[in-house]
Amino acid sequence: IGILACDNDIIISHDADVLLPISQLIKSLDLIKKSPFCFPYSSGLINIPREKVSEIRTAQDSHNIFPKLVPKIQANPDGGCFVFQKKEFIKAGMENESFVNYNLEDAERKTRLQILGYDIKYVDGYIYHLEHSKSVMSTWQNQFYKGGRQLYDSIKNMQQDDMRKYVESFTWTKRKLEDLDHSIFVPSDI
């Protein structure tokens, strides 16, 4: 409901445990005018060890601190931060609420958008993930991960027509106006 209730035409979905240079966000806002979806990074995710987080907090110039950190790079992440046009994101099914807990929802969203034929833009640069403690529920060992893996595996090879039918089945994109404090756009042409 958060996205449906948002008044903005462009939305930035940003995890609380990631950082990225503001210049990358600004570039993504320019790209979003040409394409409805953009990741404000393309080079990968750099995990920042917990003991280095204090250096970031006290740094006067964040542009110079990031390259000095010893990174563990994860290539091709699909989560962390995502910029999108609200109307198109609703048409594409928003976030897949069938995923529970830590799971493959970020990968599914990107795959779904690609299958639906959307042009996804990327900004050069990294996204920085602040490592933190996790319970088992925030890992692939949680009780819901296997079901999420099976769901993702069933989705990733869909053809475009099958994906459209799948998205049409999403009940969460059709919330009633009375569920919200103000009016929203409800897709009718998915």
Disulfide bonds with the S-S distance in Angstrom:
none
